[in-house]
Amino acid sequence: MTFSAFVDLRSDTVTRPSDAMRHAMAMAPVGDDVMGEDPTVNELEAYTADLLGMEAALFVASGTQANQIAVRVYGGPGSEILAVDESHLFFYEAGSAAGLSGVQIYPVPVQNGIFDPVDFTLRTRPDDPHFPITRLFWVENTHNRGGGRIVPLDLMHRLKTLSDASGIPVHVDGARLANAAMATGILLKQWSETCHSLSLCLSKGLGAPVGSVLAGSKEFIEGARRARKAFGGGMRQAGIIAAGALFALKHNVERLVLDHERAARIAAAVQDIPGLSTSGPTDTNIVMIDIDPETGKTGGQVQNDLEEFGIKLYAVGPQRVRVVTHLDIDDTGIEKAIAAFRTLFH
Ligand SMILES: *Cc1c(COP(=O)(O)O)cnc(C)c1O
């Protein structure tokens, strides 16, 4: 079986560029981006700054690089970032806030990705030589390990009010903020009013092969450009990949609602299968499925068993698997996945 014969629900990062996207990439005008001379990168940065309602934007290699650049710009040795628990920054980035920037992360409790803004204030350090210096409030929207949960706009406004009072800025890891925007009808610009800077992944549900963008004030992006260089992320004729990213932003945002409908269909079907349940609401394109230990199966076993049926997904906990829908999954794939779950847990 070739890999394309699988219904691949492991992540929305597995999408491959369409012929039209490849054509746009092949034809893109390019130049040396470190010298500021790549017209396609410049277009992408101007386009995303406008889309996100920010002064400036920066094209970077990955979501992880976007996060680590933000950490470097705001923090430094002996400082602390208050970040939502189970965030990608805290969970999946090889300890790089400490490793690359000497920054300590203080996790803020979440329930399926949702926090109480007061918990940020409670953890903000007083000015005392015993303590690290609190430099940043970090939020993830949608929250990945929280099951693609949307952090509601009013919650973001409440956090922004606390940020204004304390002078501590808010950064949003918006790897999937476009999913939140399409699911709620709230524009990216409205979300970005609730933070000082944010990132967006172009290589996930949007379907570009490579890249993320960071956006914020001119001053923030100047610092980010320097940090990107320091981390080895200054790319040259990057217009080739920026063209894929631009294509993704122009063609693949609105269709995210299809991914959400399909995720909801899987979530509903799972609720009717004995031994399976969803761990919380399915707001966007991620479904977290809990497996009752009474079934005798672990998450890892379900991952292996489903592969026999041509379905790929990830175990993300001892009794939990994760399904992610994306633009290379159609209705047939969804039906196949539901049928496989039913057969396995009949
Ligand atoms: C995937 C992801 C990232 C990292 O993106 P990469 O491009 O894989 O480095 C960052 N934050 C969140 C919330 C993510 O889901």
The ligand as an SDF file (V2000), in Angstrom:
LIG
                    3D

 15 15  0  0  0  0  0  0  0  0999 V2000
    2.1180   22.7520   14.8820 C   0  0  0  0  0  0  0  0  0  0  0  0
    2.1340   23.8150   15.8900 C   0  0  0  0  0  0  0  0  0  0  0  0
    3.2610   24.6260   16.0540 C   0  0  0  0  0  0  0  0  0  0  0  0
    4.5850   24.3600   15.3520 C   0  0  0  0  0  0  0  0  0  0  0  0
    4.5390   24.3600   14.0040 O   0  0  0  0  0  0  0  0  0  0  0  0
    5.7180   23.6180   13.1630 P   0  0  0  0  0  0  0  0  0  0  0  0
    5.5900   24.3060   11.8490 O   0  0  0  0  0  0  0  0  0  0  0  0
    5.3540   22.1880   13.1510 O   0  0  0  0  0  0  0  0  0  0  0  0
    7.0080   23.9020   13.8400 O   0  0  0  0  0  0  0  0  0  0  0  0
    3.1820   25.6470   16.9540 C   0  0  0  0  0  0  0  0  0  0  0  0
    2.0770   25.8550   17.6750 N   0  0  0  0  0  0  0  0  0  0  0  0
    0.9740   25.1030   17.5500 C   0  0  0  0  0  0  0  0  0  0  0  0
   -0.2260   25.4100   18.3680 C   0  0  0  0  0  0  0  0  0  0  0  0
    0.9660   24.0320   16.6700 C   0  0  0  0  0  0  0  0  0  0  0  0
   -0.1090   23.2580   16.5850 O   0  0  0  0  0  0  0  0  0  0  0  0
  1  2  1  0
  2  3  1  0
  2 14  2  0
  3  4  1  0
  3 10  2  0
  4  5  1  0
  5  6  1  0
  6  7  2  0
  6  8  1  0
  6  9  1  0
 10 11  1  0
 11 12  2  0
 12 13  1  0
 12 14  1  0
 14 15  1  0
M  END
$$$$
